[in-house]
Amino acid sequence: MGELLYESGDIDEAERLLQESRELGAESGVVDFMIASYVVLARIKVHRGAGADAAALLAEGGKVAIRLDLPRLEAAVAAERIRILLDGRQVAQARRVAQGMPDGSANPGGIGATIDQIRTAALAAVRSAEGDHHGAAALLEQLVAELAGQGQRRAAVTTSVQLVVVLERAARCLAAERLLTDLVTQAPPELLRTIVDGGPEIGVVLGRLTDRPNAAGLGAVPGLARLSAAVAGGGAPDGPATGRLNAREQAILRMVDTGRSNQQIAGTLNVTVNTVKWYLKNIYTKLGAANRGQATSIARREGWLS
């Protein structure tokens, strides 16, 4: 239930239930329960800005997985660690984690297949972060086809979201728009956070689609407005503005303060200029600023920039 609530956007209640679940004993129950108790709760902690708590949760989950010989939990925990490392631009460390993930061939049946799917998606994420967007897209396209053929709808949606991100990075903009359109129109509404958590590229592609709804065929699609609001807002928690800015937004604001252009920031972060613009739009909204100058002035006045 906690995982479902997180997916549907009720993060507060999801966190309460998952935290309660851990207090009851995260090591009890089937692996799916344990993945929710460690991985989903860790993602919520990151969303709250509690990176250290998330890291501690994942470290604990990894130890439990090894001690109890649960390779699917081990793979899920490693994949979440990779997500966090890549968000922090720690690509080399993410590559090492990916290379150390369990191999599905050592496990029979569906468990082995699931482990290989998690590992393939993680390797694709690392390859894209290293600049090989086309190679990553090829891996993900094949994986999406396999998952769809096996009737694994949720896994197919999750992988498709990742594919949208990689296609956008590879400048295959039309393909990214088409795939995101399919997700918006076909994915269950309960998987809202799966799409939102895809990354800033999702916001960039969604922004293009909502700017021309008739051309994209999204004008009357239920849930589009909700998704757009969730992506644009980032589900930021209440509190001081610096608490609402995630680590990437804070880094961009510091680069803006030093006078770097959008192109220079994009080069530093290995993202597109449109992605930088999307980040800046979120920063302005969260700080109540209209432009770069106002944003840095507010941050400097409040003592957030040294």
Protein Blocks (a to p, Z undefined) as FASTA:
>chain_A
ZZmmmmnopamlmmmmmmmmmmnopkgccfklmmmmmmmmmmmmmmnopamlmmmmmmmm
mmmmmmnopaklmmmmmmmmmmmmmmnopaklmmmmmmmpccfklpghjllmmmmmmmmm
mmmmmmmmnopamlmmmmmmmmmmmmmmnopaklmmmmmmmmmmmmmmnopmklmmmmmm
mmmmmmcfklmmmmmmnojklmmmmmmmmmmmmlnopmmgghklmmmmmmmnoopaeddf
klmpcfklmmmmmmmmnopafklmmmmnopafklmmmmmmmmmmmnopabfklmmmmmmm
nopaZZ
